[in-house]
Amino acid sequence: GDVQVAPEKGTVAFGSGLHGWGFNCERFAKIYAAKMGVDKEKMMGRLWGDSFFNAKKKTWTNVQQPEGCTEPLPRAFCQFIMTPINQLMRAIMDDQKDKYEKMMGTLGIVLKGDDKSLTGKPLMKRTMQIWINAADTLLSMIVTKLPSPKQAQRYRVENLYEGPMDDEAANAIRNCDKDGPLMMYISKMVPTSDKGRFYAFGRVFSGTVATGQKVRIQGPHYKPGSKEDLSVKNIQRTVLMMGRATEQISDVPCGNTVALVGIDQYLLKSGTLTTIEDAHNIADMKYSVSPVVKVAVKVKDGKDLPKLVDGLKKLSKSDPLVVCTTEESGEHVIAGCGELHVEICLKDLRDEYAQCEFTVSDPVVSYRETVNETSNQTCLSKSPNKHNRIYLQAEPMSDELCMAIESGKLGPKAEAKERAKLFREKFDWDENSARKIWAWGPETEGANLVVDATQAVQYIIEIKEHVNSAFQWATKEGPLCEENMRGIRFNIMDVTLHTDAIHRGAGQIMPPTRRCCFAAELTAKPTLQEPVFLVEITCPQEAMSGVYNCMNLRRGCVFEENPREGTPLVQVKAHLPVAESFGFVAALRQATSGQAFPQCVFDHWENLQGDCLVDGSKMQDLILAVRKRKNIKVEMPKLGDYLDKL
């Protein structure tokens, strides 16, 4: 659909959330259209951009100072919209009673009861809320500008549904038929007044959801035909969420949002509900950010630990982006996508979910381990019983390829033939390796691959599962400092296996595979990747020097500047390492005396400079610091620990 917004179309609202008032051009166009007797559509075009009203000649013009005028005309937006608002506010704030009462009379604002005795700021707030109420403006915009579910789902079914576009479920979503089979997506969990219970909140895309109905609850890892991540349960109650109140209701037809009671324990954050046996999932919401800023929380008082653990569970349910984990060292780690996000999560945790006091460590950044070149030798490792040998090599994958895997185009869920074609054409892999990808990792969908590059080896298919599970384990915690790996392709060059099946079980295959992955990484110029924010800064031209100074101190680099036409503002885009972003906003405001407005969003991973195997290098200090924090032995991993001799 058309996703661009424009004030003259009435799709942009202006206002103040603090004082609860707002308007869009349509609102004022209606008032003036009635007053001047012109068409509302015409008026809306006039209320934005270069149009001026010449009061002497009673004509519209698009020149600021036409002939015969001594001074420039005010813009229509300023004259007809901003000036009345401004005058009314000024009059109230300066307490000019006869002036503002007259204005209220002409605008038709009627104060009731207690409101009459207000003065100053409270009166200004109340008046604005009665005259141009933010809620009404927003609601009317939603009603008039957004497409109805019946129309929207026709063209949105391609983005919504993961399965084939012609099966029963896809057609049901397309037709938005309330008598059809049920398809519903749960987008988030809303905490209830009941401690520890959640409403599952989501939208019905087809069919009708009713109290007591038996549905299939499919989590995000569900594959059609399997039992994993699937539960078949009854819905206890359906309720409507009305702001802060909830209304019980017997059933809800498609196109509406609804909250369900009693299925929160079967879903983590989101999922699909359906009554069709072979339905695929509705596509999960994709976030363009990954949680890269972590803090560790500890309770101040030991007896509050269960409260904290419970609170972390609730927090991870209620926010789709937060990742809460428990480290081996017993720390509880909360990962969010920026300083602000983590701060808000901690506040929620302290006040809402855990309701106990805890201490928070300094924010830390997660890194990724990767390699810079192909291994300088084929690494060998032997199984504990010395009967099996595995030969591996690691090589780097291009950044483009990693991005394509992370976005899902080349991930495990993509169509196999098209995936192989993309690998061949865009990244010039040969036919064989594109077909023989064994696994993605970590979490079966990360940007690391195992490729079977062997020729005619006996029994190799039997150890595939064991190799894959060892690879998941190895990519989750790499050798340098137990961070995830990223952008490494492991080629299995050769394996020598025992003929007897019992001597090549999981216990004999997994440990050597993991060690071999580590050895391959360590022989291929290993390095760390750090997360980088894309920062967009809007500031006036004269504050630019402050921005550059602030950036240079923090290893940031500015890569584009766009002056905004007609304003003294400049929009700057820059890359800033996440590790340097703590306190960045405050420092930037200080350097530009509050004129610059930064916005950070996670952008990409970037290799750190230097070589970590050289003693005393910057990267080595970083790795040792991470190892110290994680309670691992504080020394660089030795190749000899992982590599076996023939």
N, C-alpha and C positions, 0 to 999 in steps of 0.2 A: 504493500500500500504506500500511499504518499506519506512520508514521515517528516517532511519539513514543516516547521511552524513559522508563522508570520503574524505580527501584531495586526496588520490590516485585515487579515482573514478572521481575526477574533480567536486565534489559537494560542495567544500569549496573554497571560494575566500579569498585572502589576499590583503590588500591594505590600502590606506589612503584616507578617505573621504574628509579630509581637502584639500589635494593637488589634489584630483580627479584622482588617478591612482589605479589600482588593477589588480590582475592576479589570475588564478587558475592553477593547475599543468598541465592541458590539454594544455593551451596556450604555455607553454615552451616545453612541450613534443613534440608538433608539430614542433617547430623550430629545436630541437635537433634531432628528428627522421629523418627529411630531411637531416640534416648535417651529421649524422653518418650512415644514411642508414639503420635504424632499424624500427621495427613496432611501431606505436604511442602508442598502448595499453601497449606494453611491457615497453616502456619508462616511461609511467605514473606510473606504479608500482615501477619503480626504483627511481622516484624523491621524494619519501616520505619514512620515516622509516629508518631502518638500512641497507642502501646499499651505498657502497663506490666505487668510480672509481679509479682503480690503473693506473695512467697515464704511468708509466714506461712499464708495461706489457700490457697496453691497455686491461685490463680485469675488469669485475665487481666482487665485492666480498661483503660478508655481515659481514666480520670481520673488526674491526676498524684498526688493525695493523697487516697485514699479514707478513709472513716470508720475510726477505730480505729488509723490509722497515725500515728506521731509525726512522721516526716519524709517528705518527698516521695520517691516511688519513682524509680529510674533508668529511663530509656527502654529499651525492649527492645533496640534497636540498640546502645546503649551498653553495656547489661549483658551481653548474650550475645556480642557481636562485638568491640566496641572494648576492653572490659576485659581479656578473655583475651590479646588481642594486646599490649595495653599492659603487662600484668603480666609476660608472657614477655620482652618487650624490656627492661623495667626490670631484671628479675632478671639477665639476661645482662649488660647494661651495667654493673650494680653488682657483678657477679661473685659472686652468691649461688648457689654451685654446687649445694648440696643442693636449694634451691628450684627452680631451673630444670630440674635433672635429673628431679625428680619430675613437673614439668609435662610434660616431654617424654615421660615414660613414659605419662602418661594420654592425651596427644594422639597417641601412636604415632609419634613422630618418631625415626627411627633414624639415628644418625651413623655413617658408614663410614670406615674407615682413617684417613687424614690429618686428616679433619674433627674427630676426637676431641680433637686437641691444640690446636685453635683456642681463643682466648678473646676477650672484648670484642667489638668491632664486626664483625670478620670472622665470628665465630661467630654473631652475631645475623643477619647477612646469610644465611649458609649455612642456619641453622635455618629462617628464614622461607621461603627458597626451597624447602626440602624440604616444609615444612608446607603453605603456600598458594602454589603456584608461579604466577607471572603468566602464563606461556605456556599452562599447562593451563587456567587460568580463561578466558583469551581464546579459546582454541580451542573450549572447550566452549560458550562463548556463541555463537561463530560457527556451530557445528554445530547447536545447538538453536534459535537464534532467527532466523537468516536463511533466506529461502525458497530452495528448490533452483532451479537454472537452468530446469528443466522448467516449474515454476510461474511463476517470475519473468518469463521471456521472453514469456509469453502476454500479460501486461498491460504489459510494458515496450516492446513492439515499436513502439508509437506514438512513444515518445520516442527510440527508437534509430535508426529508419530514416527516411531523407529522402524516399524515393520513395513511390509509391502503396501503400496498405496491403493491396492484394489481388494484387500480382504475385508471381512465383515466389520472389524473395528474401525478401519480407516473410513469406510463408507458411512458408518454410524456417526463419526465425528463430523464428516463433511455435511451430512444432512441435518445435524443438530436436532435429532428427533426424540421427543420426550417419551415415546412409547418403544423406542429401540432398546438394544442392550446397553448396559451401563458401562461408561468409560469415564473415569474421574482421575484427576491428578492432585495429589496432596503436595502442596508446595512448602508448607512449614508447620511447625508445632507451636501452638500458643499456650503459654502457661495458664492454668485455671486457678480459681481461688482455692481449690483443693490442693494441699501440699503434694508436690511431686507428680501430679497428673497433668496431662496436656490435652487440649483440643487438637485434632488433626484438621488443619484448615486447608481448603483447596477449592478447585472449581470443577463442576460437572460439565463434561464435554458432550456426552450423549446419554440418553436414558434418564431415569429418575432414581435418585437415591432416597431410601426410605428407612424408617426406624425398624430394627429387627431383621433387615435384609441380610442374606448370606452372600458375602463377596469374597473374591480372591484378592488378597493383599500382596502385591508384587513389589519387592524392594528393588533398588537400583541394580543389583547384581543378578536379577532373575533372567534366565534364558527360557524361551518357550519350550515346553517339553521336559524341563528338568524340575526337580523339587527344591532347588536351592533358592533361598530368599523368598519363599512363597508360604503364605499361611491362608487358610480358608476359615473365615470367622464371621460372626454376626456383628452388625453395627448396633450398639446399644441405644444411642439417641442421635437424632440430627438436630442441630441448633443453628439459628441464624446469628451471625455476629453483628450487633448493631452498636457501633462505637464501643462503649465500655459495657453495655448491657448485652445479655444473650437471650434470645427468644426461642423457646422450644417449638418445634414444628414437625408435622408428621412426615412430609416428603418434600423433596426439592427437585424440580425439573432442570434440564440442561440449560447451560448459559448462565447459571448463577454460581455464586461462591457460597460455601457452606462449611460448617465445622462439625466434625463427628466426634462422638464420645466413645471411648472403649477400645480404640484400635491403636492408641499411642504406644502400647508396649510391643507391638509387632513391627513398627517402623522406626528407623533412626531419625532421618530428617525429612525425606521426601519419598514418594513412591506412587504406584498406580493402583487404582481399585477398578475391578472389572467383573462382569459376570460371564464373559466369553472365555471358553476353555483355552483357545489357542491364541489369545491376544498377545501382541508384543507390548513392551512398555511405551508409555508416553515419554518423549525425550526429556532427559534431565535438564535442569537449568544450567547453562554453562556460565561460569564466571571467568572473566578475562584476567582475574588476579589470582595469584597463588599466595597462600599464607607464608610469609617469609620472616616476619618479626616474632620472636618468641620470648616469653617471660616465664620464669619458674616461680611457682607460688608455694609457700610453706605456711602451715598454721602456727600461730604464736603459742597456742595452748594445745598440748598433745591430745586432749580429750575431744577436741573439735574435729579431728581428722575425718570421721565418717561424714560429718556435715559437709566438709569441703569436697570430698569425693562425690557425694550426692549432688552438690551444687554444680560441680564440673559436668556431671552427666546432663543435668538440666540445661546448662549453658550451651553444651554442644548440640542439644536438641533444638533449642530455640533460635540459634543463629546458624544459618546454612553455611557460613564461611569459616567459622572457628574450628580449629582442630585441637582437641584436648588429648594429650597422651601422658603416659607414665613412663619415665626413663628407667633404665636398669638401675640407676643409682637411687631410685626411689623418689626423684623429683616429679612434681606434677607440672607439665609444661603446657602453656596455652599459646597457640600460634595464631596470629591474625595478619591482616595484610598491610598494616601500617601502624604508626605510633598511636594515632587517634583511635583507630579501631580497637586496638588492644586496651587502651585506656577505658573506653566505653564498656568493653567486656568485663574488665576488672571491677568497674563500678557496679554493673549489674550483678556480678558474682557476690560482691560484698553486701549490697543492699537487699537483693531479691533472693538469689538462689541459695547461697550458703549461709548468709546471715551470721558470719563469724569473722573474727579479726585474723588477717594473715599478712605475711610479709611478702614483698615482691622483689625478685632479683632485677638487676639492670637488664634492659632488653638486649637480647642477643639475636644474631642473624644466622639463618641456616645457609650453609654453603652446599655446593654439589661437587663431587669429585669427577674429574674427566681426564682424558689423555691428549697429548699433543701430536704424537706420531705413532706409527705402527711399532709393535714390540720388536726389540732388537734381536730377539731369539724366540724360538718356539718353546713355550714353557711346559714343563712336564711335571705331573705329580702322580704319586702312586697311592693305591688304596691301602687301608690299614693292613690287609692281609697280603700285600705285595703281589697280588695276582692280576690287578687291572692297572692300566696306565692311561692317563688322559693328556693329550697335547693341545694347548690352546695358544692363540695369538690375539692380542687386543689391537684395535685400530680406531682412530677417531671418526666420528660422523659429523658432517657439516651442520652448521647451526640451523640452516633452512630445513634440513631433514628432521632435526629434533623438534622444531616448531611444528612440522607437518604431523609428526607422530603425536605430539601433545594435543594438537587440535583435533586429532581423531581421523584425519584424512588417510594416514598410513598406519593407524592403530590396529589393534587386534579385531575391532568390530567392523572394519572396512571390508568391502567386497574383495575376495582374494584375487580374482583375475585383474580387476582394475588396479589393485594395490601393486601387483607384480609389474603391471604395465608402467605405472608411475615411477616405481623404483628403477626400471630399465631406462625410461626415456628421460626423466628429469635428473636422476642422480647417477646415471650410467653404471648401474650394477649389472652383473651378467645374469642371464636367465636363471641359472641354477641357484645362485644365492638368494635371488628374490623369491624363489619358490620354497626354499628350505629354511625359512626363518622358524626357529623352534619356539621362541618365546620373547615376550616383551617384559621389561621389569623396571623398577620395582612395582609392586601392586598389580602385576600383569598388564599394565598399560603405560609404563614410563618410557623414557627415551633411551633405552639400552636394548640391544638385541643379541640373541644367540643365533649364529648361523652355522648350519651343518655343512662344512666344506670338505667332508671326507669322501673318499671314493671306495665303494664296494667293501664296506667293513661288516663283518658278521655281527649279528645281534644288536646292531646299534640302535634299532628302533625300540628295543626293550628297555634301554636305559634312559630314553628321552625324558620320561616323567621325573626321574631322579635328578637328572641334570638340570631340568627346569626349576625344580623346587630349590636346588642348591643355588641356582642363579638368582632367584627371587631374594634369597637370604643374603647373598653376596652384594647385590645391587642396593639393598636397603641399608646396609652398613658396610661402607667401603673400608679399605685398609688404612687410609691416611688418618682420618679422625672420625670414623663411624658415621659419616654423612651419606646421603643417597648418592649413587652414581648418576651421571647424565651424559649422553652422547658417546657411549662406548659400544663398539660392536665387537663381540667375542666370536672368533672363528674357531670351530673345533677342527683342528688339522687332522688328527688321527686318534684312534683309541685302540688299545689292545685289551681284549676282554677274556675272562676265564670262560671255558666252554660250559662249565656247570652253572646252571641258573642260580643256585643257592649262593654261589660265591660272588655274585655281582648284584646283591640286593641294595636297597637304599642306603644302608649303613656303610657299604663299601664304596658307593659311588658319590654320595653327596659331599662328604668331607673333602676328598681330593678335588672335586670340581670347584668347590668354593676357594680352596687354597690356590688352585691353578688360576682362577679369575684374578685373585689378588696379585699373584706373581706376574701375570700378564699385564696388569695395570701398572705395577711398579717398574716394569722394564720398558714402558712406553712413554717416558717423560710425563709422569702424572702431574696434574695441577688442580687447583680449585677454581670453581666458578662462583662468582658472587652475584647476588640479585641486584638489578639496577632499576631505579624508579625513573619514569618519565615525569618530569616536573613541568607544569605549564604555569608561567608567571605572568600576570597582567600588572603592568606598572607604568607610570608616566615616564616619558623620555629622560627627564632629569635624574630619575632614581636609578637609571641603568648601571651607573658605575658601582653603586652599592651591591646590585645583584651580581655583577661580575666578580667583585671582591669576595663576596660570600661564597660564590660557586668555586672560585679558585682555591679557597682555603679547604674545601671539602672534596677535592678530586672530581668536581663536577665539570661537565663541558657543555657549553651552550651551542646548539647546532642550527637553530634558526630564529630569526626575528621577523615578526610581521607587524608593521605599523598599522593600526586600525584606522581606516579612512574616516576623516572628519572628527577624530578625537585625538587628544594628545597622548593616548595610551599606546603602549607597545605590548604585543603578545610574544613572549619568549618561550621557546621550548628547549629543555636541557635534559641531559642524563645525569643522574646523581646516584652513586652507590648507596644501597639501603643502609649499609653499616655507618654511613656518614649522615644519615637523615635524622638521627635523634637530636632534637633541639634545633633542627634546621629552620623550622618555621619561625621560632622565636628570634633566632639570630638574623634571619632575613628581615624581619620586621624592624629589628633594631638598626640594621645597616641602612634601611631605606626610610627610617622614621615612620613605619607603618603604612607606606604607600603601595607596597607590593603584595599581591595576593597569590600565594602559591597553591597549586593542587598537585598532589602526588598520586601516581597510579603505577603498579608494577608493570614493567615493560619487557625486560629480557634478562638472560644470564650472560655474564661476560667473564672471560678467562682472566685470572689474576696474572700480573706480570711477574717474571722471575722464575727461579727453579727451586723447588722445595727440597731437592736432595743435596743442595749446597749448604754446608753448615753456616749458621748465622744469617741466612737470607730472611727477608721480611716474611715470606710465605711460611717458612719453617717456624718462625716465632708464632705466627697465627695458628698453625696446626697444633703446636705444642700447647698453646693457650686453650684451644678447644678441647684437646685431650685432657688437660688438667680439669677443665670445667666438668667434663663427663666422667671424671674419676677413672680414666684409663691410664696405663703406664705412660709417664711423660717422657717419651723418646720416640724418634722416628722409627717406623716399622722397618725391620730388616728383611731384605730379599731372601736371605737364607732360611728364614722361618717358613717361607711358603714354597720355595722352589726345591724340587727333589733332583738328585743326580741319578743318572741312568744306573 
